[in-house]
Amino acid sequence: MVEIRYFAAARAARGTAGEEVPADGTLADLLDDLGRRHTGATAGGMTLAGIFDRCSFLVDGRTVTRPDAATASLDGVGRVDVLPPFAGG
């Protein structure tokens, strides 16, 4: 199991601050699965899958960008933080 923590717009789209999910494969596999299963949206209409495309991620504290998610293994990973761009820096 891996703990997912959502921040800002990702939290708004998901409707929760976090969850625990089984994780096999890569970060890209996980994001694709989460995007398919959770179809809620923010007040502005952004879906979780759409927000993921703009995010960076902390995988057990290591920064991973969306383009690198396909090669980021989740083997042994305990936590993934989903970090959309933040206003104000």
VMD Tcl script that builds the backbone (N, CA, C; Angstrom):
set m [mol new atoms 267]
animate dup $m
set s [atomselect $m all]
$s set {name element resname resid chain x y z} {
  {N N MET 1 A 0.849 -1.188 0.000}
  {CA C MET 1 A 0.000 0.000 0.000}
  {C C MET 1 A 0.887 1.242 0.000}
  {N N VAL 2 A 0.390 2.264 -0.672}
  {CA C VAL 2 A 1.090 3.543 -0.695}
  {C C VAL 2 A 0.102 4.625 -0.256}
  {N N GLU 3 A 0.585 5.540 0.559}
  {CA C GLU 3 A -0.221 6.671 1.011}
  {C C GLU 3 A -0.129 7.769 -0.044}
  {N N ILE 4 A -1.284 8.262 -0.504}
  {CA C ILE 4 A -1.334 9.377 -1.443}
  {C C ILE 4 A -1.816 10.587 -0.660}
  {N N ARG 5 A -1.067 11.692 -0.751}
  {CA C ARG 5 A -1.497 12.940 -0.114}
  {C C ARG 5 A -1.732 13.967 -1.220}
  {N N TYR 6 A -2.942 14.540 -1.220}
  {CA C TYR 6 A -3.338 15.515 -2.237}
  {C C TYR 6 A -3.269 16.920 -1.670}
  {N N PHE 7 A -2.783 17.854 -2.472}
  {CA C PHE 7 A -2.693 19.245 -2.059}
  {C C PHE 7 A -3.400 20.137 -3.081}
  {N N ALA 8 A -3.897 21.279 -2.593}
  {CA C ALA 8 A -4.482 22.345 -3.415}
  {C C ALA 8 A -5.546 21.802 -4.373}
  {N N ALA 9 A -5.413 22.065 -5.661}
  {CA C ALA 9 A -6.434 21.675 -6.644}
  {C C ALA 9 A -6.630 20.164 -6.699}
  {N N ALA 10 A -5.584 19.391 -6.474}
  {CA C ALA 10 A -5.725 17.929 -6.473}
  {C C ALA 10 A -6.633 17.500 -5.317}
  {N N ARG 11 A -6.489 18.143 -4.180}
  {CA C ARG 11 A -7.352 17.851 -3.035}
  {C C ARG 11 A -8.796 18.230 -3.357}
  {N N ALA 12 A -8.993 19.365 -3.996}
  {CA C ALA 12 A -10.342 19.804 -4.360}
  {C C ALA 12 A -10.990 18.836 -5.348}
  {N N ALA 13 A -10.241 18.384 -6.326}
  {CA C ALA 13 A -10.794 17.464 -7.331}
  {C C ALA 13 A -11.075 16.091 -6.731}
  {N N ARG 14 A -10.209 15.628 -5.855}
  {CA C ARG 14 A -10.379 14.303 -5.248}
  {C C ARG 14 A -11.393 14.321 -4.121}
  {N N GLY 15 A -11.525 15.479 -3.453}
  {CA C GLY 15 A -12.486 15.581 -2.361}
  {C C GLY 15 A -11.982 15.039 -1.046}
  {N N THR 16 A -10.687 14.824 -0.938}
  {CA C THR 16 A -10.085 14.335 0.294}
  {C C THR 16 A -8.611 14.722 0.315}
  {N N ALA 17 A -8.047 14.747 1.504}
  {CA C ALA 17 A -6.636 15.090 1.649}
  {C C ALA 17 A -5.718 13.919 1.362}
  {N N GLY 18 A -6.252 12.696 1.399}
  {CA C GLY 18 A -5.387 11.556 1.149}
  {C C GLY 18 A -6.128 10.247 1.155}
  {N N GLU 19 A -5.408 9.215 0.759}
  {CA C GLU 19 A -5.946 7.858 0.746}
  {C C GLU 19 A -4.785 6.877 0.671}
  {N N GLU 20 A -5.065 5.644 0.954}
  {CA C GLU 20 A -4.086 4.572 0.787}
  {C C GLU 20 A -4.581 3.643 -0.301}
  {N N VAL 21 A -3.698 3.316 -1.223}
  {CA C VAL 21 A -4.073 2.462 -2.351}
  {C C VAL 21 A -2.978 1.434 -2.592}
  {N N PRO 22 A -3.340 0.300 -3.191}
  {CA C PRO 22 A -2.305 -0.640 -3.606}
  {C C PRO 22 A -1.503 -0.012 -4.744}
  {N N ALA 23 A -0.230 -0.247 -4.777}
  {CA C ALA 23 A 0.603 0.353 -5.819}
  {C C ALA 23 A 1.554 -0.680 -6.393}
  {N N ASP 24 A 1.362 -0.972 -7.646}
  {CA C ASP 24 A 2.267 -1.836 -8.392}
  {C C ASP 24 A 2.725 -1.061 -9.612}
  {N N GLY 25 A 3.889 -1.327 -10.073}
  {CA C GLY 25 A 4.346 -0.696 -11.304}
  {C C GLY 25 A 4.986 0.648 -11.065}
  {N N THR 26 A 4.595 1.611 -11.906}
  {CA C THR 26 A 5.229 2.927 -11.899}
  {C C THR 26 A 4.268 3.997 -11.392}
  {N N LEU 27 A 4.817 5.177 -11.176}
  {CA C LEU 27 A 3.990 6.312 -10.802}
  {C C LEU 27 A 2.970 6.598 -11.901}
  {N N ALA 28 A 3.354 6.488 -13.157}
  {CA C ALA 28 A 2.414 6.714 -14.263}
  {C C ALA 28 A 1.248 5.736 -14.187}
  {N N ASP 29 A 1.515 4.473 -13.876}
  {CA C ASP 29 A 0.441 3.484 -13.734}
  {C C ASP 29 A -0.529 3.910 -12.632}
  {N N LEU 30 A 0.016 4.343 -11.510}
  {CA C LEU 30 A -0.808 4.770 -10.383}
  {C C LEU 30 A -1.661 5.973 -10.761}
  {N N LEU 31 A -1.052 6.970 -11.405}
  {CA C LEU 31 A -1.786 8.177 -11.777}
  {C C LEU 31 A -2.892 7.865 -12.776}
  {N N ASP 32 A -2.613 7.008 -13.734}
  {CA C ASP 32 A -3.639 6.613 -14.703}
  {C C ASP 32 A -4.810 5.940 -14.002}
  {N N ASP 33 A -4.507 5.042 -13.068}
  {CA C ASP 33 A -5.550 4.342 -12.331}
  {C C ASP 33 A -6.381 5.313 -11.495}
  {N N LEU 34 A -5.715 6.200 -10.766}
  {CA C LEU 34 A -6.431 7.168 -9.936}
  {C C LEU 34 A -7.296 8.096 -10.790}
  {N N GLY 35 A -6.770 8.532 -11.921}
  {CA C GLY 35 A -7.526 9.410 -12.812}
  {C C GLY 35 A -8.776 8.742 -13.366}
  {N N ARG 36 A -8.691 7.451 -13.662}
  {CA C ARG 36 A -9.860 6.707 -14.170}
  {C C ARG 36 A -10.903 6.480 -13.081}
  {N N ARG 37 A -10.448 6.207 -11.861}
  {CA C ARG 37 A -11.374 5.874 -10.778}
  {C C ARG 37 A -12.035 7.095 -10.138}
  {N N HIS 38 A -11.352 8.208 -10.133}
  {CA C HIS 38 A -11.864 9.398 -9.453}
  {C C HIS 38 A -12.148 10.481 -10.488}
  {N N THR 39 A -13.408 10.659 -10.803}
  {CA C THR 39 A -13.787 11.554 -11.893}
  {C C THR 39 A -14.395 12.871 -11.421}
  {N N GLY 40 A -14.327 13.143 -10.123}
  {CA C GLY 40 A -14.814 14.421 -9.614}
  {C C GLY 40 A -13.991 15.562 -10.186}
  {N N ALA 41 A -14.480 16.785 -9.970}
  {CA C ALA 41 A -13.793 17.956 -10.518}
  {C C ALA 41 A -13.786 19.088 -9.500}
  {N N THR 42 A -12.899 20.038 -9.740}
  {CA C THR 42 A -12.849 21.246 -8.921}
  {C C THR 42 A -14.015 22.149 -9.308}
  {N N ALA 43 A -14.206 23.232 -8.572}
  {CA C ALA 43 A -15.249 24.202 -8.910}
  {C C ALA 43 A -15.022 24.774 -10.308}
  {N N GLY 44 A -13.773 24.807 -10.753}
  {CA C GLY 44 A -13.440 25.306 -12.085}
  {C C GLY 44 A -13.527 24.250 -13.171}
  {N N GLY 45 A -13.919 23.028 -12.799}
  {CA C GLY 45 A -14.103 21.974 -13.797}
  {C C GLY 45 A -12.889 21.118 -14.093}
  {N N MET 46 A -11.808 21.281 -13.352}
  {CA C MET 46 A -10.609 20.458 -13.579}
  {C C MET 46 A -10.779 19.084 -12.943}
  {N N THR 47 A -10.517 18.046 -13.712}
  {CA C THR 47 A -10.561 16.688 -13.171}
  {C C THR 47 A -9.216 16.341 -12.558}
  {N N LEU 48 A -9.205 15.298 -11.766}
  {CA C LEU 48 A -7.961 14.847 -11.151}
  {C C LEU 48 A -6.947 14.471 -12.225}
  {N N ALA 49 A -7.395 13.745 -13.260}
  {CA C ALA 49 A -6.483 13.354 -14.341}
  {C C ALA 49 A -5.877 14.584 -15.019}
  {N N GLY 50 A -6.677 15.612 -15.239}
  {CA C GLY 50 A -6.167 16.841 -15.854}
  {C C GLY 50 A -5.194 17.578 -14.955}
  {N N ILE 51 A -5.459 17.549 -13.669}
  {CA C ILE 51 A -4.569 18.202 -12.712}
  {C C ILE 51 A -3.230 17.479 -12.651}
  {N N PHE 52 A -3.250 16.142 -12.710}
  {CA C PHE 52 A -1.996 15.383 -12.678}
  {C C PHE 52 A -1.013 15.849 -13.751}
  {N N ASP 53 A -1.538 16.239 -14.914}
  {CA C ASP 53 A -0.662 16.671 -16.011}
  {C C ASP 53 A 0.129 17.926 -15.675}
  {N N ARG 54 A -0.314 18.673 -14.680}
  {CA C ARG 54 A 0.347 19.923 -14.297}
  {C C ARG 54 A 1.175 19.793 -13.019}
  {N N CYS 55 A 1.122 18.631 -12.405}
  {CA C CYS 55 A 1.719 18.437 -11.079}
  {C C CYS 55 A 3.172 18.000 -11.121}
  {N N SER 56 A 3.801 18.199 -9.980}
  {CA C SER 56 A 5.023 17.471 -9.662}
  {C C SER 56 A 4.647 16.573 -8.481}
  {N N PHE 57 A 5.495 15.597 -8.212}
  {CA C PHE 57 A 5.179 14.598 -7.203}
  {C C PHE 57 A 6.399 14.372 -6.333}
  {N N LEU 58 A 6.161 14.137 -5.065}
  {CA C LEU 58 A 7.222 13.693 -4.169}
  {C C LEU 58 A 6.968 12.224 -3.897}
  {N N VAL 59 A 7.894 11.402 -4.312}
  {CA C VAL 59 A 7.804 9.958 -4.127}
  {C C VAL 59 A 8.801 9.610 -3.035}
  {N N ASP 60 A 8.275 9.400 -1.825}
  {CA C ASP 60 A 9.122 9.237 -0.639}
  {C C ASP 60 A 10.170 10.346 -0.552}
  {N N GLY 61 A 9.709 11.583 -0.827}
  {CA C GLY 61 A 10.569 12.758 -0.701}
  {C C GLY 61 A 11.408 13.091 -1.916}
  {N N ARG 62 A 11.383 12.255 -2.929}
  {CA C ARG 62 A 12.155 12.490 -4.161}
  {C C ARG 62 A 11.243 13.109 -5.210}
  {N N THR 63 A 11.647 14.251 -5.801}
  {CA C THR 63 A 10.830 14.942 -6.789}
  {C C THR 63 A 10.786 14.168 -8.099}
  {N N VAL 64 A 9.557 13.989 -8.604}
  {CA C VAL 64 A 9.334 13.341 -9.892}
  {C C VAL 64 A 8.339 14.202 -10.654}
  {N N THR 65 A 8.646 14.540 -11.907}
  {CA C THR 65 A 7.715 15.290 -12.738}
  {C C THR 65 A 6.872 14.324 -13.554}
  {N N ARG 66 A 5.770 14.809 -14.086}
  {CA C ARG 66 A 4.862 13.948 -14.855}
  {C C ARG 66 A 5.592 13.258 -16.011}
  {N N PRO 67 A 6.461 13.938 -16.773}
  {CA C PRO 67 A 7.144 13.230 -17.859}
  {C C PRO 67 A 8.019 12.063 -17.391}
  {N N ASP 68 A 8.497 12.124 -16.156}
  {CA C ASP 68 A 9.358 11.052 -15.633}
  {C C ASP 68 A 8.580 9.962 -14.903}
  {N N ALA 69 A 7.267 10.121 -14.802}
  {CA C ALA 69 A 6.450 9.184 -14.027}
  {C C ALA 69 A 6.479 7.768 -14.603}
  {N N ALA 70 A 6.669 7.630 -15.905}
  {CA C ALA 70 A 6.659 6.306 -16.536}
  {C C ALA 70 A 7.840 5.447 -16.094}
  {N N THR 71 A 8.892 6.078 -15.633}
  {CA C THR 71 A 10.075 5.320 -15.205}
  {C C THR 71 A 10.279 5.328 -13.696}
  {N N ALA 72 A 9.359 5.958 -12.966}
  {CA C ALA 72 A 9.477 6.044 -11.508}
  {C C ALA 72 A 8.776 4.847 -10.865}
  {N N SER 73 A 9.552 3.850 -10.486}
  {CA C SER 73 A 9.001 2.646 -9.874}
  {C C SER 73 A 8.438 2.949 -8.490}
  {N N LEU 74 A 7.349 2.281 -8.164}
  {CA C LEU 74 A 6.768 2.423 -6.830}
  {C C LEU 74 A 7.139 1.257 -5.923}
  {N N ASP 75 A 8.049 0.445 -6.353}
  {CA C ASP 75 A 8.500 -0.690 -5.568}
  {C C ASP 75 A 9.079 -0.203 -4.239}
  {N N GLY 76 A 8.443 -0.566 -3.134}
  {CA C GLY 76 A 8.920 -0.178 -1.806}
  {C C GLY 76 A 8.563 1.230 -1.381}
  {N N VAL 77 A 7.796 1.961 -2.174}
  {CA C VAL 77 A 7.439 3.349 -1.864}
  {C C VAL 77 A 6.319 3.379 -0.832}
  {N N GLY 78 A 6.421 4.299 0.130}
  {CA C GLY 78 A 5.421 4.429 1.168}
  {C C GLY 78 A 4.475 5.604 0.990}
  {N N ARG 79 A 4.948 6.685 0.306}
  {CA C ARG 79 A 4.106 7.871 0.184}
  {C C ARG 79 A 4.367 8.604 -1.119}
  {N N VAL 80 A 3.279 9.104 -1.709}
  {CA C VAL 80 A 3.341 9.966 -2.888}
  {C C VAL 80 A 2.567 11.233 -2.567}
  {N N ASP 81 A 3.226 12.381 -2.654}
  {CA C ASP 81 A 2.569 13.678 -2.480}
  {C C ASP 81 A 2.280 14.251 -3.864}
  {N N VAL 82 A 1.046 14.701 -4.085}
  {CA C VAL 82 A 0.603 15.266 -5.359}
  {C C VAL 82 A 0.592 16.770 -5.211}
  {N N LEU 83 A 1.487 17.460 -5.949}
  {CA C LEU 83 A 1.713 18.892 -5.761}
  {C C LEU 83 A 1.390 19.679 -7.026}
  {N N PRO 84 A 0.174 20.208 -7.125}
  {CA C PRO 84 A -0.155 21.100 -8.245}
  {C C PRO 84 A 0.641 22.384 -8.115}
  {N N PRO 85 A 0.713 23.166 -9.200}
  {CA C PRO 85 A 1.361 24.472 -9.065}
  {C C PRO 85 A 0.632 25.307 -8.010}
  {N N PHE 86 A 1.376 25.975 -7.175}
  {CA C PHE 86 A 0.803 26.804 -6.113}
  {C C PHE 86 A 0.906 28.270 -6.494}
  {N N ALA 87 A -0.153 29.018 -6.272}
  {CA C ALA 87 A -0.119 30.463 -6.494}
  {C C ALA 87 A 0.762 31.116 -5.428}
  {N N GLY 88 A 1.494 32.089 -5.813}
  {CA C GLY 88 A 2.288 32.847 -4.854}
  {C C GLY 88 A 3.630 32.227 -4.531}
  {N N GLY 89 A 4.037 31.205 -5.288}
  {CA C GLY 89 A 5.367 30.652 -5.090}
  {C C GLY 89 A 5.415 29.467 -4.325}
}
mol reanalyze $m
mol bondsrecalc $m
mol representation Tube
mol addrep $m
